[in-house]
Amino acid sequence: MREAHPIETAVGMEYYVSDTAGVGGHLRDTDEDFRVREIERFDLEPLDADHGSFPHLVVRATLRGWDTNDFAKRLSSELAISRERVSWAGTKDKYAVTTQLFSLRKVDPENLPEIRNANVEPLGRAGRALQFGDLAGNEFEIVVSEPERPENADTIADELRAFAGSPDGVAVPNYFGQQRFGSLRPITHEVGLHIVRDEWRAAVMAYVGNPFETEPEDTQTARKRVEEVAPDWDAVLDALPRRLGFERSMAHRLVENGGTEPVDFRDALESLPTNLQRLFVNAAQSYIFNRILTERLERGLPFGKPVAGDVVCFAEEVDGFLMPDMNREQKVTEKRVKTIERHCERGRAFVTAPLVGTETELAEGEQGEIEREVLADLDLEPTDFNSPGEFHSTGTRRAILVRTDCTVGHDPLSFEFSLPSGSYATVFLREFLKADPLDMG
C-alpha cells in the first residue's frame, strides 16, 4: 500500500491500495470534463395528477457550475418559497455538468423560472419530497487534464481488479471523500465530533473561526480575528465578511441570545439549514468510518470477503445495481464464513462497517476490536449520538468495498464508470491520479 496525501490522512484516508505511481494531472479543467447523471429511482405520477394528493412537483435539472445547495437556494428565491420546500436525492459537485432530480412542494410547472446555466424539465408529481438516497446511483464521464503518466492507468486498473478479488470489475475501499468534510477546509467532521460530545461552544468556534491556509487570505484573516475577539459576538459579526453567510447567521443568533450558555451555542448551530445541521453529525460518522477502514487495511483484513465477527448485509437489485440492503444484516460466525464468502464473491453480500449511532451494534472478532478502538481513541460511544433535533442519529452500516466496471480512454485520458448511491467518484479516481485532493476537486 502507498501512503495517501496529508489532506486525505486528516479525514481518515491514509492509504492507496494500488502501488503503481498515479497518472497525475487534475480534474475539472472545464465543467464539461466532469459529467454526472443520476440513475433515477423515484416513482412519479403524471403532471396533471391531483395536487392535493401529490403536492410535490418533480423536475430534472441539468446544471453547469452550480453547487446543489446554491441552486436550491436560488430556485427557492426565484419561486418566492421557503428553501425547505426544495429537496433532492443526492448532492452534486459545483464544477461539473450534473443531471439530477429535485422536488418542489406546492409549485406548478408554469411557475418554473429560467435560471442561468440550468435546464429545468418538469417530469411529474409525487406524494412526498425526494430524500437523500432516492436514487440507484450515478453515471460518470470524467476527463483527466495534463496527466504525467497516462500509461499507468491500465496497470492501476489491474491492481484494483486484484483488490476486488474478481476479474469482473475493479474495486476500491468505500471511503467517504474529501467533499464530505470540506475540500478547501475539512472541518465538518470536527464540528460534528464536538456536537456529539456536547461541546457546543467548541462546535461553533470550529466552524466560525478555525482558519485554513487553503482559504483566501482575507477569509483566514477574518477567522483569526474571530478567535481573537470571541466571546464579543458583536465584534465577531463585524469581523465576518458578508459572503460567509452561515457563519454570520450563527454570530447574529449569538448576539441575540447572549452566547454564554451551552443552549445559546446549540441554538446558533440550529440557525443553519437543517441539511447542514445533519451534515455535521454525518461527517463525524464518516470520519469514524474512514478511520475504521484504514485500520482494517493496516491489519491486512480482506475487504471483498468476511472474517469471523464481521457484520455483512445482503444485496438487493435496483435498476441493474446490486446494492447493500441494510435491513438484511447478519453477523458472520466461524461456521458461516465460507458460505458468506461465496455470497460476497457473487456480489450478493457486502462486508460492512458502522456509521455509528445510538442503535449501532458493533461487530465481534478483530473487526469489533477495530471499531471499539477507534471509538475509544475519539472518546466516543454509540450513545453519544443521542443529541437533540437534527443532530440525533440512530446510525446504520455501510459496505466497506465498492465495485464497478470501468472503461479507460486514452485520447484524452478519461474514465467512464457507475457507482451506487453514496459512493464518491473522487474516491475511485484518487487511486488512478494519486494527486493533491485539491487538484481532484
Summary of the structure (lengths in Angstrom):
residues: 441
radius of gyration: 22.3
end to end distance: 23.4
largest distance: 64.6
contacts: 1458
relative contact order: 0.17
helix: 39%
strand: 24%
